[in-house]
């Protein structure tokens, strides 16, 4: 990763679709427009950039911890697992779920990359090398692997999902390979989000979407992707660039959710895991801790 001081002015860039003209009510009557009223009820928070050591736990009760989810594109655990481990060790709070994309794992080595205190659910790419998605789930959480939602469409979409026992909440990790057709990905995502909404469950989906949200108002496939997410009452929680180079800054990593009742803190972490910056949200959902069985 290059020095942040050498980069473009990424701090001036943000994804704020509801501050533009698209906020015009669909029905020309703001008080009855369902889409506008739904998103007006959400307290969208501006994403902050922080060092991992600056993350604070808002829970004072030692018997509970807040739900948090972190995503890191690893570009190969075989190369960057130590960096991921260092990141987790540096964060002075308990992360509930760690989503990893581009694990580059294979069935024979999936068990080689265990983080202390976490169970690892990983789906390796089988049709060719690279890719792969995984979820590290805190030992304090009981969960079920949702194989029915673990979709793998070659060169379009890879994802893995769990369902948390206590809250009946779905948590997923998703990866869209770069260069793949955005329209095909959006169609697959539309089907996936429809299935989730049919269960009427809260869901959090973290991942590397490889779709730059900063272009939502100038790039038609990106706009159609954003419309798909919003049409299912999901929304992105990260609004600042996550991949920064000397010449560009793009917002391609995110955590989307359909939970409009939570308060959340979104953060992009200055951490050298790969050429993507990890993203983190901390919420006001509380889980009671338990001793590992």
N, C-alpha and C positions, 0 to 999 in steps of 0.2 A: 504494500500500500504506500502511495506517495504521501509526502507531508501535506497536511491539510492546508498549510499556509501557501502552498504552491497551486491550489485549486482555483477553479472559477468561483465567482461570488455565489456559492450555493445557499447562503443564509437568506438571500432575497427571494428564493424560489419556494413556492408552496402550492398545494392543491386545495383550493377553496371554492368549490363549485357553487355553493349557496350564497356567495357574495357577488355573483354575477347576474346577468339578465335572465339566466335560466330559472331564477327563483319566481318568475312570473307564474301565478296560479294556473294550473291546467284548465280549470273550470271558470277562470276569470273572476272567481269569488274566493278570496283567501280563506274565509271562515269555514267553507265546506270542502275545500280541496284536500283529499285524504293524503296525497303524497307530501304536499307542503307541510301540512300539520304534523305528519309523522316525523319528518326531519327537523321541524322547528322544536320538537320536544327533546331533541338530543343536544346535549352540551358538548359540541365539538371542541376538542382541546388542541391547541397548537403544540406540535411536537417539539421537544427540546433535544439538544445534543448534549450528552454527558459522558464522562468517563465511567467505566463500570464501578469503580470505587465510590462514586457519588450517588449511587442508587440507595435509597433509604426505604426501610420497611415501615409502613404506617400503622402496623398492628403492634400494640403494646402488650396484649395478652399472650403469654407464652404458650397457651393451649390452642391457639388458633393462628392461621396465617392467611393472608390475602391470596386470591387467585391471580396468578401472573403467567404470562406466556411470552417466551422469547423465541425469535427465529434467527437462525444463522445459516447462510449459504456457506457450506464448508469447502466446496471444490475439492472433495476427496478427503475422507477421514484418514485414509492411509497417509496423507501428507499433513493434514492440519488438525488431527485429533488432539494433539498436545495443546494447540492454541485454543481449541474449544474448551478443553479441561481448564486451562488457565483463566479463560474468561469466566467460567462458572465459579471458579475458586475466588476470583477477585470481587465478584458481586456480593456485597455483605448482607444479602437477604435470601430467603428461600424461594426459588423459582418453582412454580407448580409443574409446568410443561415446557420442554425445550424442543422446538421443531427444527429439524435440519434438512436442508435440501442439498442436492448434488452430493450425496453420501459417497457415491462411486463404489459402493459395496457390492459384493457378490455373495451368493448363498453360502459359500464355503467360509467366508470370513466375517459374516455379520455379527458374530458373538465376540469379535476381537475389540470392540469399541464400546465398552461399558463405562458409564459414569457412576461414581460412588453415590449411593442414595437414590438411584433412578433405575426403573425398568426401561428397556429399550425395545420399541416396536419399529421394525424397519422393513421396508419393501424395496428390494433391489431391482434394478432394471435387468430384464432377461433377454430382450431382443437385440441389445447391443451394449457397449460399455458406457460408463459414466452414468449421469442421472441418479435416481434413487432418492427416497424420502424416508424420514424417520421421526419418531416421537420419543423423547426421554420423559418418562412420567414419574413424578416424585413418589417415593415409596409410601408416603402418607396418604396417597389417593388410591382407592379401589376403583377399578375400571374394567371394561370389557372391550376387546378389539372388535370393531365393527367391520367385519370382512365384506359385508354387503355394500359398504360405501367406499371401500378401497379400490378405486377405479384406476385402471392402467390402460390408456389408449396410446399406442406407440406414436412417438413424435408429436403428441398433442397434449397429454395430461397424465400426471402421476400424482396419486394422493393416498394417504393413510389416515384412518379415523379411529378414535376411541370414544366410548361413552363413559363418563364419570358416574359412578354408582350413586353418590350422595345427591347430586344436583340433577341427575338425568340430563347432563349437558354434553353436547358433542364437541370434540376438539379434533381438528384435522391439520395436516400438513400437506401443502400442494405445491407442485412444480410444473411450470410450463417451459419446455425447452425453447431457447432462443431460436429465432428463425422459423419456427413453426407457424402455421396459418392462424392468425388471431381469431378469425371468424369461426373456424372449426373448434378452437379452444372455448370460445364464448358459448357455442352451442352445447358443448359437453358440460360446461359450468352451469348453464341454464337448467339442464336436466338434473344435475347434482343438487343445486340449490332448491329446486322444486321438490325433490325427494326429502330433503331436510325439512323444508317448511311443512310438508304433509305430516311430519311427525310432531309438529308444534313444539319443538325443543329449541332451547338456546344453543347457539353454535358459535365457535371461534375457529377461524381457518387462517393459519399463518403460512407464509410461503414466499417463494420467488416467482412472481407472476410474469416477469419479463415484459411487462406492459407499462410504459412510462405515463403515469397519471398526469404529469405536468403538461402532456399534450392532449388532454381530454377534449379541449375546445378547438383543436386544429387538425386532429387526425381521426378520420371517420371510424376505423376499427377500434381505436381506443375509446372513442365516445360510445360506440355500441357496447363495448365491454362494461363501461361505467354504468350505462343505462340498464344493462342486465343485472348488475349487482344491486343497484337501487330498486329495480322493479321487484326484487325478492325481499326488500326491506333489510338488506345488509348494507353496511357502509364501511369504508376504510378508516382505520384509526390512526394511521401514519400519514402525515401530509407534507413531509420534508424529504429531500433527496436522500437516497440510501446507497447509491453507487456514485462515487465522485472521482473524477480524473482531472488532469490538468486542463482538459478541453471541454469537459461536459459534467453535468450533474443530473441524474435521473432518479425518479421515484418508482422503483420496480419491485421492491420487497414490501410486504404489508401484512397486516393482520385485520381481517374483515370479520364483522360480527353482526348478528341480528338482535343483539341485546341492547335495547334503547333505554333500559332502566338503570344501568350502571353508571357510576362515576369512574373514570379511568385516567391514568397518567401515561401518555405515549412518549417514548424516548427512542432516539437513535443513538447507539453506543459507539464511541470512539474505541474500536477494538480491532486488532489486526488478525482476524480469523481467515479472511480471504479478501477478494477485491470488492466485496459487498460489506457494508456496515450492518451489524446485527440490529434488530429492532425489538423493542420490549414494550408491553403494556402491563400496568398494574391496575387492578380493579378493586372495588369495594366488596366483592364477593368474599365471604369468609368460609374457610374450611377448618374443621376441628382436627388437630393433629392426632396421630395415633402411633404407637410403637410398631415398627415393621414386624410382620408375622414371620 
